[in-house]
Amino acid sequence: MRATQAIIEQTGGPEVIQWREVDLPAPGPGEVLIRHEAVGLNYIDTYFRTGLYPAPLPSGLGMEAAGVVEAVGEGVEHLKPGQRAVCFGAPGAYSTARIAPAAHYFPLPDGIDSQTAAAAFLKGATVEALAERCAPVAAGGWALVPAAAGGVGLLLVQWLKARGVRVIGTVGSAEKMALARDAGAEQVLLSNDPDLAARVREATGGEGVAVSYDGVGAATWEASLKSVRRRGTIVSFGNASGPVTGVNLGVLAQHGSLYVTRMTMFDYYRDPAEALPGAARLWDMIAAGKLTVTVGQTYPLIEAAQAHRDLEARKTTGSTLLLP
């Protein structure tokens, strides 16, 4: 099978994304040959492109895609030719087709189409791990969700709402406020509000939130510190504004004996005994209508560089798809 695939030979800006045409052989043991129907764009893709997350070069790009299995290698039992499947965690998803470790692909239920899966799987699995296992908030409790109008943010607000959690979301512009409200946030604040933490405290009766699910990073660290209640938790799970560095443990004491974790969802999806039920919870939430997947924009696959520019400029909302 002939395939078009993205490759980076050096790290840098979106301009380092190149394209190549390859002929794919039969998959080897433990591998799958899959034709992609939709590719998910995620902020983590920019980390690999810039070198924030190191990877051997040259390298493929992209962690999430869904499509149709064309062939499987020896020893692969959970996937069959003709079956639809979705992946995360195996770089190289920016491709019309590829050969990849079959362990990274999950079979799709009949009711979930490829575009929904590619828009939701990595983000949705992140949300499932955050809300259900990393730092669950009891029904009636408060949570803060920075970047609540983004791909992860919109899903996280909905998931927390379904659990009975009261959500305060922050967004980067007034135009995005309605998106977060529609997803279920009780309060929506502008992230650049100099009184943000005070407004969070006011909304929660002075107590603060139980958890701040902070995927933004450096720009929102101080606001998270000042918004979380005594003995509350900050879950840092992204670096959209740069990594959080130089954390002084004494500061955690000063703000109320806070807990902090730097979460990556891959650690919650390494063990199939946890990963398969986690994925099943995600599909169930979508099927039950508790989670609406918002595709804010699509790009042709070969315009991935422009998609990266728009993502980094915060011009996107919801999930973004690259279409082969």
C-alpha positions in Angstrom: 0.0 0.0 0.0 1.2 3.5 -0.9 1.1 6.0 1.9 1.8 9.7 2.6 3.5 10.3 5.9 4.8 13.3 7.9 8.4 13.3 9.1 10.6 15.7 11.0 14.3 15.5 10.6 15.0 18.4 13.0 13.1 20.1 15.8 11.7 23.6 15.4 8.7 25.5 14.2 5.8 24.1 12.0 8.0 24.5 8.9 10.1 21.5 9.9 7.1 19.2 9.1 8.0 17.4 5.8 6.1 14.8 3.8 7.2 11.5 2.1 5.7 8.8 0.0 6.3 5.3 1.1 5.3 1.8 0.0 4.2 -0.2 3.1 5.1 -3.9 3.3 3.1 -6.6 5.1 3.0 -6.0 8.9 5.4 -8.0 11.0 4.7 -9.9 14.2 2.7 -7.8 16.7 2.1 -5.1 14.1 -0.9 -3.8 12.2 -1.3 -2.1 8.8 -4.0 0.5 9.1 -5.5 3.0 6.7 -6.4 6.2 8.5 -9.7 8.0 8.0 -9.1 10.8 10.5 -6.1 12.0 12.5 -6.3 13.9 15.8 -4.3 17.0 16.4 -3.1 17.4 20.0 -0.9 19.9 21.8 1.6 17.1 22.7 2.4 17.0 18.9 3.9 20.4 19.2 6.1 19.3 22.1 7.7 16.6 20.0 8.0 19.0 17.0 9.8 21.6 19.1 11.9 19.1 21.1 10.3 19.9 24.4 9.7 16.2 24.5 12.8 14.6 23.0 12.4 11.9 20.4 15.0 10.1 18.1 15.3 11.9 14.7 14.1 11.5 12.1 10.7 10.8 13.5 7.1 10.5 12.5 4.6 13.0 14.1 1.2 12.6 15.7 -0.2 10.3 18.4 -3.8 9.8 17.5 -5.7 8.4 14.5 -8.6 6.2 13.6 -9.2 4.1 10.5 -9.6 0.6 9.0 -7.3 -2.3 9.6 -6.0 -3.6 6.3 -3.8 -6.4 7.6 -2.4 -7.8 10.9 0.9 -9.5 11.7 1.5 -12.8 13.5 0.3 -12.9 17.1 -2.2 -10.0 16.8 -5.6 -11.3 18.2 -7.5 -8.2 19.3 -7.8 -6.7 15.7 -8.9 -8.2 12.4 -8.7 -7.0 8.8 -11.7 -4.8 8.0 -12.2 -3.8 11.6 -12.1 -0.1 12.6 -9.6 0.9 15.3 -8.1 4.0 17.0 -4.7 4.6 18.5 -2.8 6.9 20.8 0.8 6.7 21.9 2.6 5.6 18.8 4.3 8.5 17.0 3.6 8.6 13.3 -0.2 9.1 13.2 0.1 11.9 10.6 -0.2 9.5 7.7 -2.7 8.2 5.2 -1.6 4.7 6.3 1.1 3.1 8.4 2.4 0.0 10.1 2.5 0.3 13.9 2.6 -1.8 17.0 -0.9 -3.3 17.3 -0.8 -2.8 21.1 -1.4 0.9 20.5 -4.6 0.4 18.6 -8.0 -0.2 20.3 -11.0 -1.7 18.5 -13.8 0.8 18.0 -17.4 0.0 18.9 -19.9 0.2 16.0 -21.5 3.4 17.2 -18.4 5.5 17.2 -17.3 6.8 13.8 -13.6 7.4 12.9 -13.8 11.2 13.1 -15.4 11.1 16.5 -12.8 8.6 17.7 -9.8 10.6 16.4 -11.3 13.8 17.9 -11.9 12.2 21.3 -9.6 9.3 22.1 -6.4 10.8 23.4 -8.2 13.8 24.9 -11.0 11.7 26.2 -8.7 9.1 27.7 -6.8 12.0 29.4 -10.1 13.2 30.8 -11.1 9.8 32.0 -7.8 9.4 33.8 -8.0 12.9 35.3 -11.6 12.8 36.5 -11.9 9.2 37.5 -8.5 8.0 38.7 -5.9 10.8 39.1 -7.8 13.3 41.2 -11.6 12.6 41.4 -13.8 15.3 43.0 -16.8 14.3 45.0 -20.2 15.3 43.7 -21.0 18.8 44.9 -17.3 19.7 45.1 -15.7 22.5 43.0 -13.1 22.1 40.3 -11.1 24.6 38.2 -10.5 23.9 34.5 -8.1 26.3 32.8 -8.5 26.4 29.0 -12.0 25.2 29.4 -12.9 25.9 25.7 -10.0 23.7 24.3 -10.2 20.1 23.2 -9.5 18.6 26.5 -11.2 21.4 28.5 -14.6 21.0 26.8 -14.6 17.2 27.4 -13.3 17.6 31.0 -16.0 20.1 31.9 -18.7 17.8 30.6 -17.2 14.7 32.4 -17.0 16.5 35.7 -20.5 17.9 35.3 -21.8 14.3 34.7 -20.1 13.3 38.0 -22.0 16.1 39.8 -18.9 18.3 40.2 -19.3 22.1 40.1 -17.0 23.6 37.5 -15.3 26.9 37.1 -13.7 27.3 33.7 -11.2 29.9 32.4 -10.9 30.9 28.8 -8.6 33.1 26.8 -11.2 35.4 25.2 -14.8 36.5 25.7 -15.7 34.7 22.4 -14.9 31.4 24.1 -16.9 31.9 27.2 -20.2 30.5 25.8 -18.5 27.3 24.8 -17.4 26.6 28.3 -20.8 27.5 29.7 -22.6 25.2 27.2 -20.3 22.4 28.3 -21.6 22.8 31.8 -19.3 25.2 33.6 -21.2 27.2 36.3 -18.7 30.0 36.2 -16.5 31.1 33.3 -13.7 33.6 33.8 -11.1 35.2 31.6 -7.7 33.7 32.2 -6.0 37.1 32.0 -8.3 38.6 34.7 -5.8 40.0 37.4 -8.4 39.1 40.1 -9.0 35.5 38.8 -8.1 33.7 42.0 -10.2 36.1 44.1 -13.1 35.5 41.8 -12.6 31.7 42.2 -12.6 32.1 45.9 -15.7 34.2 45.8 -17.6 31.7 43.7 -16.7 28.9 46.1 -17.7 30.8 49.3 -14.1 31.6 50.1 -12.9 28.0 50.3 -11.4 27.5 46.9 -11.6 24.5 44.5 -10.8 20.9 45.5 -8.8 20.4 42.3 -7.3 22.5 39.5 -6.9 20.5 36.4 -4.2 22.6 34.8 -3.1 21.7 31.3 -1.8 25.2 30.5 1.4 25.2 32.5 3.5 28.2 33.5 1.0 30.9 32.7 -1.7 29.5 35.1 0.5 28.0 37.8 0.1 31.0 40.2 -3.6 31.2 39.7 -4.0 27.5 40.4 -1.9 27.9 43.6 -4.2 30.7 44.8 -7.4 29.1 43.8 -7.1 25.6 45.4 -8.5 25.0 48.9 -6.5 23.9 51.9 -5.2 20.3 51.3 -6.5 20.5 47.7 -4.7 19.3 44.6 -3.2 20.8 41.5 -3.0 18.4 38.6 -0.5 19.7 36.0 -0.9 17.8 32.8 0.3 20.1 30.0 2.7 22.8 28.9 0.7 24.9 26.5 2.3 28.1 27.9 5.6 26.5 28.8 6.5 24.0 31.6 6.2 24.7 35.3 9.7 24.9 36.7 11.4 25.7 40.0 8.6 24.6 42.2 9.3 25.4 45.8 7.8 22.8 48.1 7.5 25.4 50.8 5.0 27.3 48.6 2.7 24.4 48.7 2.7 24.6 52.5 2.0 28.4 52.4 -1.0 27.8 50.2 -2.6 25.2 52.5 -0.6 21.9 52.4 -1.4 21.4 48.8 -0.9 18.3 46.7 0.7 18.5 43.2 1.1 15.8 40.6 2.5 16.1 37.1 0.2 13.7 35.3 0.6 12.0 31.9 -2.2 9.9 30.8 0.1 7.3 29.3 1.0 6.1 32.8 -2.7 5.5 33.3 -3.1 3.5 30.1 0.0 1.2 30.2 -1.7 -1.7 31.8 -4.4 -3.3 29.6 -6.3 -4.2 32.8 -6.8 -0.4 33.3 -6.6 0.8 29.7 -9.5 -1.3 28.3 -12.0 -0.4 31.0 -10.9 3.3 30.7 -11.5 3.3 27.0 -14.9 1.5 27.5 -15.9 4.3 30.0 -15.1 6.9 27.4 -17.2 5.2 24.6 -20.1 4.7 27.1 -20.0 8.4 28.0 -20.2 9.4 24.4 -22.9 6.8 23.6 -25.0 7.9 26.5 -24.9 11.5 25.4 -23.0 12.7 28.5 -20.0 13.7 26.4 -20.4 15.7 23.2 -17.3 15.7 21.0 -16.9 19.2 19.5 -14.8 19.3 16.3 -14.0 23.0 16.0 -12.1 22.8 12.8 -10.6 20.4 10.2 -7.6 20.7 7.9 -6.4 18.5 5.0 -3.7 16.2 6.4 -0.9 17.9 4.4 -1.8 21.3 6.0 -0.7 20.0 9.4 1.9 22.8 9.7 -0.9 25.5 9.4 -2.9 23.5 12.0 0.0 23.7 14.4 0.3 27.4 13.9 -3.3 28.0 14.6 -3.2 25.6 17.7 -0.2 27.4 19.2 -1.8 30.8 18.5 -4.9 29.6 20.4 -7.1 30.2 17.4 -8.7 26.7 17.7 -11.6 25.6 19.8 -12.6 22.0 20.7 -10.9 19.2 18.8 -9.0 19.6 15.5 -8.9 16.9 12.9 -6.5 16.4 10.0 -8.2 14.5 7.2 -6.3 12.3 4.7 
